[in-house]
Amino acid sequence: MRIDRRLTFIGVMLIVLSMTMATQYATTKVPYTFGIVHPSNADIRFVASDNCSDDNLPVLRVSNNASGSQFVEIKLGDWFPNSVKNYTAAFAIVNEEQFPVNITHVNVSGDASTYIDIWLHTNRTIEAALEADAADYEKVVSAGVSQHTSNSVAWVLAEGDGNVAYMNGTGEYGIYTDWDPDDSAHIRYNGSTNIWAKNQTRDWVWVQITLNIPSGASANSAATGQIWFHFEASTHD
């Protein structure tokens, strides 16, 4: 009997321990939502301005506007060796998020990327390097090489307001961004010269793309590549 009681006690203890050590399982769910939109209507969006030398359509365009194929691309025309072409307003980058966003750095790939310089600057009609104030421009790519890193802040886009019909809101310094006039490029467009972008205080910046083709450049009828713009934002102090 004494042995049975001990065995019973041990059995009870094992049951208690197995209960206290048992794995707990639970399931819950959280709904989410997001939108897949046209590139001109995104929270960080690109707005066209300069026209391409080849076809007089915006440099920035959406070639196929069918749902599922709405990708922005840049066309820069045909240029001969020993020439320089500046698109001072190839496009604008606009922040519609309701907090500031940093552009940390920009990098380029492609078979002729060494011929490309990229600038962020304020005045769409002036070459970036000729802007009056050094604070009004920042060279982010030189001969295809990024001039910044992920730890940099090349430019600060001010807080946006989510209104994709305007850059910098609808007030005194707002700029209307309607669709391109004949809708052939399927992109929002702006040609305003009277309001400049401003680092940290306005929600857009102009992107200048410069082609600097050396005298010994080999013929290439379809040089292609990618440009990456890297963004960073902090939503809490």
N, C-alpha and C positions, 0 to 999 in steps of 0.2 A: 504493500500500500504506500509505504514511504517513497519507493522508487516511482510508483505511478504518479504520486503527487508531484514529484520533481519533474517528471517528464511532462506532466500537464502544465506545470508552471513555465517550463522552457518553451512549450508549444505556444502558450499564451503570449509570452514575450516575443517570440518570432513573428506572431501575427501582428502584434502592436508595432514592432519595428518595421515590418513590411508595409504597414499602413502609413507610418510616418515618412517612409522613404519612397513611397509610390510616386511615379512621374505624373505630373499634372498636365492635362491637355485642354486647350481652349481654342475656339475659332471666333473671329470677329471680322467685320468688313468695314471699309471706309470708302464712300463714293468719291470719284475724282472727275474732273472735267478739264479739257483744254481744247483749243481750236487749231485746225490746220487751215491756213488762210493763204491768200495770194501774197507774194513777197512784198508788194507795195502796202499791205495792210497789217504787217506783222509788228510786234512790240519793238523790235529793232529792225528798221526797214531801210531800203535803198531807194533814192529818188533820182531820176535821170535829169540831165541838163544838156551837156555838149552833144552835138551830133557827130556821127562817124563820117569820115571823108569819103568812104566808099558809096554809101547809099543815102546819106543825109537823114538817116534815122538816128535816134538817140544811141550813144555809145552803149549805155546800159539798156537792156531789153529783155523781154520774154518772147522767145521766138514761137513757141507753141503755147497758146493760152488755154488749151484744153485741161480740164481738171486732171491732176496726176502728172502733168507735164509742164507745170508753171515754174520753170527754173530761170533765175536771172543769169545773164551772160554779158560779157563785155566784148565789143568788136572795135578794133583800133585801126583798121584800114591797112593799106599797102604803102610801104615806104622803101626807098632805095638806100644802099649803103652810104655811109658818111652823111646821114641826115638826122635831125632831131625834130620830134613832134611832141608838143605839149597839149594835152587835154586838161586845161586848168580846172574844169568842172566835169570830169568824167561822170561823177555822180555825187550825191550827198548821202551820208549815213545819218539817220535820224533815230533818236531814242524816244520811244513812246512809253517806256516803263516809268512808273511814278516814283522813281528814285534815280540818282545820278548813276551813270555807267562809264567805266574807264575803258578806253581802247589801250590795251597794254602794249601790243606789238603787232606787226604785220609781216608775213613772209610769203614768198613767191616760189613756185616751182615751174618747170617747163624747159623745153629744149632751147629757148632763147631768153630765158629769164635774166641773164646778165645784161640785157639791153634795157631793162626796166628800172626806173626810179619811181617812187610813190611818195607823195607829200600829203599831209593833212593841213588845211589852211582856211583862212577866213573869207577871202574875197574871190568869188568865182571867176572874175574877169581878169585877174592879175596872176602872173606866174608866181608861184609860192615864194621862191627865193628873192623876188623883187618886192615883197610886201614890206611896208614901212617899218613895222615893229617886229623884232625877233620873236615876240610872244604870239605873233599871228600865224606862224607856220611851224611845222615840225616834219623833218624828213624821216620817213619810217622805213624806206627801202632804198638802198643805193647799189646800183649795178646788180640787182637781184639779191642782195644780202640785207637781211633784217638789221636795223640799227638799234633795236631794243630787245628786251627779253620778257619773259612772263612776269618778272618782278618789277617791270617798268610801268610808268603811266605816261603814254605818249600824248594822250588827249582825254579830257573829261567831257562827256556829253551830259548836260544838265538834265535835271528831272523833266520827264515828259508828262503829257496829260492824256495819252491814249486816243487822241483825236487824229486819225490818219489823214484827214483832209487838209491839215496844216502842219508846217514845221514851226516850232516854238509857240504853239498856241494860237489863239484867235485875236489877241490884243494888238497893241500898237506895233509890236515887233513880230507879229505873226506873218507867215508866208503861206499862201494857198498852194497846195500841191494837187492840181487836177490831173486827170489822165492825159497822156500825150495827145496833141490836137486831133490827129486822125486815127488814133487808137491802133496804129500799125505796129507799135512796139509793145503794146499791152503793159504799160508801166506808168506810174505817176511821175509827173514832170514839174520842173520849176526853172524859170529863167530870170528870176529877180536879181537885180544888182544893187538895190538901194538898202538892203539889210544884210549885214555881214554875220557870219558865224562868230562865236566867241568861246574860247576855251573856258570851261567851267560854268559859264553863265547862260549859254544857249544850247538847245538840245540837238543841234545838228552840226556837222562839219563837212566842208567840201573836200573831195578826194581828187588830187591832181595825179594823173599818170603821164609820165614822160617816157617816150621811146628815144633812146640814144643809140643809133645803129652805127657801128664802126665801119671804116672804109673797107675792111677786109671781110665783112660779113658774107657768109655763103647764102645763096638763094634758098628761100624757104617759103613756099606759097601758103603754108598753113601752120605757122608756129602756134603752139597751144600750151596751156599750162593752167595753174590754179593760183588764186590769191586768197590767203587766209587772213581774216581780221579776227583778232582775239579780244574778247570783252571780259570785264570783271566788274562785279558790283557787290557792295556790302549793304544789306538792308537793315542792319542794327548797329548802333553806336558801340 
